[in-house]
Amino acid sequence: IMGRAKKLDAERIMRSRCAFRIPTTTREGRSAFLAVGSEVPVLEALRIAMSIPFYAGRAVTWRGQQYYDGSLTEPLPFRRALADGYTDILVLLNIPLDWRDEEDNLALRAVKWLWLESESPAFRRAYFCRQRRYRDQLRDAAEGKVPAEANITIVAPSPGLTRLPFYTHDSKLLKRG
């Protein structure tokens, strides 16, 4: 649990030998990966990675293309890592494996539909199917539905973890969770 704020050292990230790519979702509903540093600056990458329709604002425009967080199309981007030739993959989850998101009621779905009215049909489909896509990708990784040479390790909080509010800064709640 974070005890104090610390300034992000963007320059250090840029100098790192590690490749740092972020999964994104285009307004057309396609998955795209951006290389932090060579394709997009660190702070813009973070803005894109936090842009989730309805919950955290509109798309972030970078070089004429609009991007949202990649969780809409690639909630667990291990398949991209496999396609790029990586075989040892660590999947870190911030929710327990047994977690299930509550379904939106009809009124909330209608509000979200209106919010996304200006987006493409493919984008709206990606948005409303994101939970199913997450569960499917997690199941594939957990059940070993990956190439034989892949070594995927999943680290997740304990099952039945204390349910926390979606957003909280309450350190007592966070410690208990």
N, C-alpha and C positions, 0 to 999 in steps of 0.2 A: 504494500500500500504506500502510495506516494506521500511522503511527509512534508515535502516542500516543493515549490516550483523550481524548475531548472531550465535555463535557456537552451534551446535546441542548437547544437553546433552544426549548422548546415554545411559549413566549409569542410568539416571533418568527414561528414558523410560523402561529400563530393570527392574527397581525396582517398576514400576507402578503396581497397582492391576488390572488395566484394561487389558483385553485381546486385543492384537493388532495383527491382521492377515492380510496378504496381498494376494489378488487374483493374481495368476500367470497363465501363459500359457506355457505348456511344448512344446518342439520341435515337439512332436507328435500331437499337436493341442488340447490337453486336458486341462481342467481347473484344477488347484491345488491351495489349500490355504496353506500358510506357517505361522506358529506361530512365530512371531518375539520374539527372546529371546531363546525359547526352541528349535526351529527348524532351525532358521537362525538369525545371528547377525543383529543388527539394520542397520548398514551401507551396508551390503550385501543386505538386504531387500530393501533399498532405491535404490541401483543400479539395482536390478531386476525390481522394479516398474518404473524405467525410461528407460528401455530397450525396445524400440519400433522399430521393423525392418524398415529399410530404413531411418527413421527419427532420431533415437538415438542409432544406433549401433546393434551389434550382441547380441546373447543370453549370459546371465551371467551363468557361471557354478558354481554350489554349490553341493558339495558331489556327484559328478559324474553325476548329472542331469543338463540339460540346461533349463533355464527359461527365459521367456520374461514377459513384463508387462501383467497383467491380463485383461486389457481392450480388448484384442483380443477375449477372450472367455466369460468374465464376465464384461461387461462395467459398469453395475450397479448391484453389487452383493447382492441385497436385498433378492433374493430368497435363497441364502445360509444362510443369517441371519435368515430367516423364518424357514428353515430346521433345524437350530441349536436351535430353540425354542424361538427366539426373536420375540416380537410382536410390539414393538414401535421402528420404524426405521426412521431415518432422512437421507434423500438423499440430499446432497449438490452438486449442479451443478455449474460449472464455466462458463457455456454457457447458453444463454436464452433457454427456452422451445421451441421456434419457430426456433431454429437454424437448418440449413441444410448444411452439408458439400458439397462443390463443388465436383462433380464427376471428377475423374482423366481423362485426355484425353488419347487417345489410346497410344501415345508415352510414357507417364508416367506409364501407366499400364504395358507396355512392359518392361520398365526399372525395375519396381518393381518385375515383374515376374522373370526376370533374377537374380535380387538380392536374391530372395527367392528360386532359383532353387535347392539349396541343402537341403531345408526343405521338410518335409513330405507333401503329398497331403492334409492331414487333416489340417496341419498348414496353408498351402497356402489358403485353403478354409476359415479357421477362419480369416485370415488376410483380404482377399478381401470381406468378409461378415460382417466385424466389425461394419460398420455404420448402416447397416440394423438391426443387433442384438441390437445395442444401441437404435435405434428408437423403436423397438419392445418392449424392456424391459422398456423403459421410458413410452410408451403408456400403457403397462400393469399396471405399478405403478400408473400413473395418472388417469386411468379409473377404478381403484379398482379391477383389475383382479387378486386378491390375496385372501387368506383365510379371512373369515369374521372377525376373531379375530385380524387381522393385522391392525395396525395403521401406515400408511406410510405418512410422510410429506415430500414434495419436496420443497426445497428452491433454487431459481434460479435467476440470474440477470434479470432485466426488459426486456421485449420483445423489439426488435428494438434497442438494445444496440449498441453503436458505435462499428463498426467492427474494431478490433485490429489486427495487424499483428500476425502471428502464434507465433513468439518469439519477445519480445521487452523488453527493460529495460528503455524505454523512460517514465519518471515519468509523464510528461504532458499528453501523450497519455493514460496512465494507469488511471490517475485521471479522464480524460474526459470519459473514458469507464465506 
